[in-house]
Amino acid sequence: MSRALGGLHELDLPHIVLEDLDSPTLEEAEMHHLQTVRRLRSGSHLTATDGRGSWSIFRFDKSILTPVNDKAFCEGPKVASEIYISITKSGKPELVTQKLTELGVGLISFFFSERSVPKWDAKKIEKNHKKLLKVSRLALAQSKGVWLPTIDIGGSFQEIVKGTDIALAHQSAMKVTNEVRRIAIGPEGGWSSAELDTVNAKYSFHRSILRSETAAIAAATILESESA
């Protein structure tokens, strides 16, 4: 952990995500959360990040945020971890996004595999992408992080995974090594035979056959523990 991030975690202050620390503005939902849920009074302090490594302390005066110190910057990992997930049923992408953001994953990419049950059109992909961005911002604030992950949705297994250095999670494969930084999680029904026949490396990270969302969280925990 960097000294700047350690300093942030030592502060017992509410933490939020802003688009721009130099021109801080609060949305109505954030105002409601700070005033009603966190019961933050005028004159209180909070910390805020831009989700790109920088953070600062601000004084909260109703709808106005005033910086009280210079911005600090926290370096991200030299090689960010990337988790690719076959799109799962309603509700699970939100859970995965929340937990992987808290764990510090650099990229969260949802794709369609051969056995994916949901079939989203372009309109639903756009709607869900906006929803997951909001989930990720809230998770980063809750966990007092400073780096938002990149979140992608769409594309097939062939377009996103096949022929790349992205490894496939597979329970009967060899145990995952600490060199692996990019791994794909299959759907509830598992990879198809065609997907398993690709040249992509296969790795196991647990003795049990896990649900997709559990597998994504377990994989992220292992990859992020190696980069700590």
N, C-alpha and C positions, 0 to 999 in steps of 0.2 A: 504494500500500500504506500502511495506517495505521501510526503509530508503534508502537502496541500489537502489531500483527501482526508487524511487523518485529522487535520484541524477542523474540517467540516463536520466530521462524525463526532467530534468532541463537543460541539455546540448543541445544547439542548434547545433547538429552535425549529419551528416549522420549516419545511423545505418545499419549494415549488419550482416548476419549469416555466421559463419565459422565452419568448421568441428572440428578444434582444435585451441584453442586460444594460445597454447604454440608453435605451429608450423603453423603460419598463412600463408595461400596461397590463392591467388585470382584466380578464374576461368576467362576465357576470357570474358564471358558475364558480370561478375561483374566489371571487369576492364573497359569495354566499358561503363557500366552504370555510374560508378563513374567519369570517365574522360569526357564523351560526354554528358550525361544527367545531372548529378549533377555538372559538370564542376569543379571537385575537382582538385586543383593544387598541385604540389609536395611540401611537407612540411606542407600540411593541416592535420587536425586531423579528426578522425571519431571514432565511437564506434562500437564494434562487440560483438556478443554473440555466444555461442556454442549451443544455443537452449536447454541447460540443466541447466539453472539457473545462469550461470556465464557470466560476461561481463567485458570489459576493454576498455580503450582508446588507440588508435594507431595513430602513425604518418604515413601518406601516402606518399611514395616516389616512384613514378611510379608504379612498380609492387611489391614493398617491403613494408611490414607493420612492423613497429617497436613499441613495447609496450612502453607506457610512464608512466604507473602506474601499481600497483598490481591489480590482478583480484578481482572483487567484486562478491558476491553471493547473489541471491535473493531466499528466500524460496518460494516454490510453495504452493498452497492451501492444507490444511490438507486432504481434501477429494475432489478430482478433479471431475468435472462434465463430464458426458459421453453422447454423442448424437449418436443415431443409426438411420440411414436414409435408407428407402427403396430406392433403386437405381432409379434415375430419368433420364430424357432425357438429351441429349448432351448439355453440357455447364453449366447445373445446378449444378452438383457436384463440379465444379471449383468455382462457386459463393459461395456455401455453405461452402466449405473448406476455402476460403478466409475470409469470415465473421466470421466463428466460431474460426479460428485461432486468428483473431483480438480480439475477445471477451474473449479468454483465456480458451477455452474448453480443457480438458485433453485428451479426446479420441473422434475421429470422425470415425464412423464405417458405411460403406455402405453395405447393405445386400439385398438379393432378397426376396421380399414378393410374395404372390400369385398373386397379380395384378400388379407387376412390369412390365413395358413395355419393357425396354432394357433387352436383354439376352446376357451377355458377356461370351465369352469363356476365357480359362486360359491366352491366349496370350493378349487379350484385357484388361483383369484385370491387368496384369503386366504392360502394357503400361500406363493405366490410373492411376495406383498407382504411377508410377514415375512422371507423370504429376502433380498429386495432391500434392506430396511431394514438388515439385518445387513451386507450387502455395502457399503452406503453408509457405515455407521459405521466399518468397517475402512478404507475408502478415505480417509475424512476424517482418521483417525488417522495413516495412512501419509503423507499429504500435508501434515500439520501445519496443517489448516484449522480453522476455528472455527464455520462455518455449515453445518449439515446441510440438504440440499435437501428439499423436500416431494416425496414419491413417491406417485403415484396410479396405480392400475391399473383398467381397466374402462371401459365406455362405448363407444359407436360413434362413427364419424366425424361422423354427424349430431348426436349429443348433445354431443360435445366440441369439434369444430372448425368445422363448417359455420355460416356466418353470423356468425362472430366476427372479431376483428382478428388472429387467428392466421394467419400466412402459410404457404403451402405451398412446400416445397422442390421445385423443378422445373428440371432441367438446362438446358432451352432458354429459360427465362424471363430477365428482366433481372437484372443483378448485384445482389446484396443490398446494402442501404444500412445505414449505422450507426444509423438510426432504428428498425430492426427489432429487437424484443426477444422476440418469440414466434414460433416457427416449428415446423411439423409435418413429419415425415419419413414418406414413404410406405413400403409394403411392398416386398419383393424384386421383385414383378411390376410395380411402379409404381402410380400413382394410376389409378383407373377413369375413364372419360370423364365419368361423372356427377360425380365428385369434382373433376375439373379444371374442370368447367363452373360451379362455385360462384363467388360473388363474392369469395372470399378472395384476397388478393394472392398472386402467385407470384413467387418469387425463386430465382436460381441462385447457388451459392457455390463451384462448381468446374466446370471444363471437362469433366470425365469423368462418366460415370454410375456412381455409387458404390453399394456395398452399403449396406443400411440402417444398420448399426452404424457403418460408416465415415462415412456422411453425418451421423449424429447427432453424432459426435465432431468432425467438421470444422465443422459449424454452431455447436456450442458453443464451439469455439476462436475462431471469428470473432466471435460475439456477446460473449464474455467479454473478448476483446482490445479491443473497442470501449469496454467499461465500465471498463477498467483505469485 
